[in-house]
Amino acid sequence: MDKLVIDGGKPIRKKPFPSRIMFDKREVKVITEMMKKATKENTAKYLDRYAGPQVDTYEKEFAKFFGTKFATAVSSGTAAIHSAIGALELEPGDRVITTPITDPGTIMPILFQGLIPVFADVDFDTLNLTDKTIEEKIDNKTKAIIVVHLAGVPCEMEKIMNLAKKYNLKVIEDCAQSHASIYKGKYVGTFGDMGAFSLMSGKHMTSGGQGGMIITNIEDYYWKAKRFADRGKPFGIENSKGNVCLGLNYRMTEIEAAIGRVQLKKIKRIAGKRYKIVEELRVGFKNLKGFSLWKRPQDSKPNYWFCFVKVEQEKFKFDKSKLAEILNREGLTIGAHYVIPMYENPFIKERKTFGNSGYPFIPYAPEIEYRCPIAEKALNSHMTLYFNENWGKKEIEDTIKIFEKVEKFCLK
């Protein structure tokens, strides 16, 4: 620890951290068998959503894993959110409260349904919505809440569900970053009216390049989400001769479902390993003066997606961007920033929605303005540390040593 790499020193970590390899011979085997069969049969029919057993079986296995009655497979996490919103059958101009710290895939479906997103502020220490921040934004036009379990850390769902019951609001849980995260003994996604999952590559588990799933215990929402995800086909309705509602083609393919079924068998091991890694990092971070890991609620066991690292910037000689550069040079993979608040994106800030109409802001909320000061402060105060379940003891030790080294040379 003679000096930093940027000053000509040697890095703590000389070899790259382990890559995240999500697939193994199990996925190769199932896809190879499917493709061999497809060379001998009508390929177009064999790989379609309704031509084989894979999607139907995947839905049943997914629901069983999470302990819900129903699951609907779709083509992406955005499609899952959109189909869940579609199942609520809200009226244009209705308002949906959600977080400003999320992916556009949470927000764009709200606008596509002619609804108004309303951004509630967050808790600084978890970067998640709370019942108190949500309640501040409720008015007589509010009809639903989309809760995002950010980076795998669960929101305090009991409090939020009590609030939703008080105001008769529907709740969708966005579980894109929180597969198999647990709050008070239950998987997230099972508290609200529906849970929506992204299964794209890079998430805790995947159904290939893209994919999504909706889970629910409410049969009416199951059928409505299923109809929405396949152009309004009359699933669950007897004697219907045509499509019964607007919807899009959000179908999952047989190949994606086959991959997803294999991945589902791995998720408990992945969740346990990722939880152990981050909690061991927490222990090592306790001796640091300027860096700390973000918090999680009591009675929760997150399946962490990445780590938010809080930076006490007033204690350092350099700003957060420079600190991130220094940490990366020492061998870590860390980002100085996560996202900008959703309302700072041009599609919201400049109302770039449907042509030049500004719809649905015009006519339903022409004067609405957004500002979430705690969320802005939290985003400005945290870096994103990336890790994966292939880390071992050495990777954890090296990560702590790198932060200790940077503090030694960079604290005031």
Summary of the structure (lengths in Angstrom):
residues: 412
radius of gyration: 22.5
end to end distance: 17.5
largest distance: 78.1
contacts: 1421
relative contact order: 0.17
helix: 40%
strand: 14%
